Amino acid sequence: MRRLHSYWTYSFASVGVWSILLSVVTLTHQHRAHTFWAVFGGWAIGWASATIARSVYPPPRTRRPSDQ
């Protein structure tokens, strides 16, 4: 079974939701589009920072329970 709960699945789903949201807002509420684009820009910067951090500092290895 494929692992669907991964960071890349989250990333692609988030980009898909943002693209739909930005398209709808730009087409229907043009006066609010600038605000949504600014929020998207902030999200994109945060996502890029998290992606860099995940590649530079991978999660720690899981510890095996000690035999006591």
Legacy VTK file of the C-alpha trace (Angstrom):
# vtk DataFile Version 3.0
C-alpha trace
ASCII
DATASET POLYDATA
POINTS 68 float
0.000 0.000 0.000
1.299 3.430 -0.896
1.884 5.946 1.819
-0.491 8.859 1.202
0.302 10.786 4.376
3.521 12.318 3.163
4.847 15.840 2.936
4.716 15.817 -0.865
1.073 14.724 -0.894
0.311 17.625 1.439
2.285 19.973 -0.797
0.537 19.008 -4.030
-2.888 19.114 -2.384
-2.154 22.543 -0.912
-1.026 23.940 -4.263
-4.203 22.549 -5.841
-6.432 24.175 -3.236
-4.561 27.488 -3.519
-4.883 27.468 -7.310
-8.646 26.923 -7.116
-9.044 29.543 -4.392
-6.969 32.151 -6.206
-8.782 31.508 -9.487
-12.211 31.923 -7.920
-11.262 35.038 -5.957
-9.542 36.659 -8.940
-12.548 36.037 -11.188
-15.285 36.993 -8.723
-13.795 39.490 -6.240
-11.062 41.359 -8.066
-10.845 44.019 -5.353
-9.802 41.335 -2.819
-7.426 39.433 -5.090
-4.360 41.399 -3.935
-4.956 40.336 -0.333
-5.296 36.685 -1.285
-2.146 36.830 -3.417
-0.245 38.361 -0.488
-1.434 35.590 1.851
-0.496 32.993 -0.755
2.964 34.559 -1.006
3.398 34.232 2.750
2.289 30.614 2.639
4.703 29.903 -0.225
7.621 31.419 1.697
6.728 29.327 4.745
6.397 26.179 2.655
9.773 26.798 1.002
11.414 27.371 4.395
9.902 24.188 5.802
11.016 22.199 2.747
14.582 23.456 3.098
14.556 22.718 6.826
13.250 19.187 6.235
16.034 18.476 3.757
18.823 19.961 5.886
17.615 18.606 9.230
15.921 15.252 8.661
13.814 13.798 11.484
15.705 11.803 14.102
15.836 8.030 13.889
13.357 6.155 15.993
14.815 4.578 19.086
14.522 0.893 19.648
13.138 -0.073 23.007
15.889 -1.282 25.299
15.666 -4.803 26.678
15.266 -4.282 30.414
LINES 1 69
68 0 1 2 3 4 5 6 7 8 9 10 11 12 13 14 15 16 17 18 19 20 21 22 23 24 25 26 27 28 29 30 31 32 33 34 35 36 37 38 39 40 41 42 43 44 45 46 47 48 49 50 51 52 53 54 55 56 57 58 59 60 61 62 63 64 65 66 67
